[in-house]
Amino acid sequence: MSNFLYLFRGGDDSFEKLSQEEKQAHMQVWGEWMGGLKEKGQLLDGLPLEKDGKVVHKRGEVVTNGPFIEGAEMVGGYLIVSAKNIDEAVEISKGCPIFDYEGAFVEVREILSLDH
């Protein structure tokens, strides 16, 4: 088994247009999906990320507010999952609730050990 990082991008604009009840319902869908992964031993970690942050350049000589990128490119959160290979990790990601929103996608990346 290997570990894979899911980076969730986009969908924020569509989500923000929902009513509070719709947002709560959607977050319940996320909870159910993640709970199912946890029950199967596939979910190792994961959390949403704050929209605001800082970007550090040149070893800290330049620090700017950010990230300032297109909404579809903004990383909104992450999960770390365990899967046999990248194909299985991609298959698992297909059930992600982020796909309920236009323009949203999941980047799937294998996490390598420092021994490689």
C-alpha distance (Angstrom), angle and dihedral (degrees) to the residues before:
residue distance angle dihedral
M1 . . .
S2 3.79 . .
N3 3.78 133.0 .
F4 3.79 122.2 -116.9
L5 3.77 132.1 -166.3
Y6 3.79 119.6 -137.8
L7 3.79 112.8 -158.4
F8 3.79 111.5 -164.6
R9 3.79 114.5 -146.1
G10 3.79 132.5 -178.0
G11 3.78 132.6 -6.2
D12 3.81 93.8 101.8
D13 3.81 95.0 113.7
S14 3.81 92.2 52.4
F15 3.80 92.3 44.9
E16 3.81 92.3 51.6
K17 3.82 90.2 56.9
L18 3.81 91.7 61.0
S19 3.78 123.5 100.3
Q20 3.80 117.5 -108.7
E21 3.82 89.8 -103.8
E22 3.82 91.4 51.4
K23 3.81 90.8 48.9
Q24 3.81 91.2 51.2
A25 3.81 91.1 48.5
H26 3.78 91.0 50.0
M27 3.80 92.2 49.0
Q28 3.80 87.8 52.9
V29 3.82 88.6 55.6
W30 3.82 88.6 52.7
G31 3.81 90.0 49.7
E32 3.79 92.1 50.8
W33 3.81 93.0 47.4
M34 3.79 93.0 48.1
G35 3.81 91.2 43.5
G36 3.80 89.5 55.0
L37 3.80 90.6 51.6
K38 3.79 90.3 48.7
E39 3.82 92.2 50.8
K40 3.82 89.1 54.0
G41 3.80 91.3 49.5
Q42 3.81 91.1 -114.9
L43 3.81 99.9 112.4
L44 3.80 113.4 78.4
D45 3.80 102.2 163.6
G46 3.77 143.1 -28.0
L47 3.78 144.6 153.1
P48 3.79 141.3 173.0
L49 3.80 117.9 -100.2
E50 3.80 129.1 -129.9
K51 3.82 112.3 -109.4
D52 3.80 93.7 -131.6
G53 3.76 124.1 66.3
K54 3.77 145.4 129.7
V55 3.79 131.1 -90.0
V56 3.80 116.1 -145.7
H57 3.82 118.8 -152.9
K58 3.80 133.8 -179.6
R59 3.80 96.4 12.6
G60 3.78 91.4 -53.6
E61 3.78 98.3 -46.7
V62 3.81 87.7 117.4
V63 3.80 122.6 35.1
T64 3.80 118.7 176.3
N65 3.78 135.8 179.5
G66 3.76 111.0 -102.0
P67 2.86 169.7 10.4
F68 3.80 93.5 -108.8
I69 3.77 107.1 176.0
E70 3.78 136.5 124.6
G71 3.80 114.1 -62.9
A72 3.80 91.2 -117.3
E73 3.81 89.4 56.4
M74 3.82 97.7 46.7
V75 3.80 113.2 113.1
G76 3.80 105.3 -130.4
G77 3.78 99.8 178.8
Y78 3.76 147.0 -34.6
L79 3.79 144.4 -129.3
I80 3.77 130.2 -162.1
V81 3.78 112.1 -146.3
S82 3.77 134.9 179.4
A83 3.81 118.3 -129.8
K84 3.82 139.2 156.5
N85 3.80 92.7 -113.5
I86 3.78 142.4 -22.9
D87 3.81 91.8 -81.6
E88 3.80 90.8 58.9
A89 3.82 90.3 44.3
V90 3.82 90.1 53.3
E91 3.80 90.5 48.0
I92 3.82 91.2 51.9
S93 3.82 90.5 49.5
K94 3.81 91.7 57.7
G95 3.81 89.7 77.1
C96 3.80 92.7 56.7
P97 3.83 114.9 128.5
I98 3.82 91.0 -137.7
F99 3.80 87.2 83.0
D100 3.81 88.4 70.0
Y101 3.81 86.1 81.1
E102 3.76 126.1 67.1
G103 3.77 115.0 -113.8
A104 3.79 94.7 21.1
F105 3.78 122.8 126.0
V106 3.78 143.3 167.9
E107 3.79 121.9 -127.2
V108 3.82 109.7 -151.7
R109 3.81 116.9 -156.7
E110 3.79 130.8 170.4
I111 3.80 114.2 -123.2
L112 3.79 108.6 -131.7
S113 3.76 125.9 -153.6
L114 3.78 119.0 -121.6
D115 3.81 87.6 -113.7
H116 3.83 91.2 75.9
